[in-house]
Amino acid sequence: MATSSTCLALTILVVFGTLLYNTNQVSGQCGGSLPDLISQCSKFVEKSGPNIPPSPGCCAVMRNFDVPCACNLITKEMEKFVSVQKAISVARSCGLKVPAGMQCGSVRVPPKAMK
């Protein structure tokens, strides 16, 4: 089964590379390598499909991004391809701080679920 690798991430998280002109903006402003983020994390934040825990490679790439910065750059167009909720979950699973109440694209970040 082929998976789409045309979206970020978000957010993250942003698999934020669905629009080419945003690639340099996201990488330049928010750190990290957007192509690496897309290749390592896209399958974990795709709009369709199940929630999948992120790989160690995805987490390693995500740790280079400033999550609040990336959240500010998510557009409605990107949200057609990327699940912001999944991106938030992936970021948190990777140990990144994603504060409750922060706006990430069109989503207000919920409190972290209690285990």
Protein Blocks (a to p, Z undefined) as FASTA:
>chain_A
ZZdfkbgnopaklocklpmklmmmmmmmngpjfklmmmmmmmmmgfgdcdddddfklmmm
mmmpcfklmmmmpcfklmmmpcfklmmmmmmmnopacdehiaghjbccdddddZZ
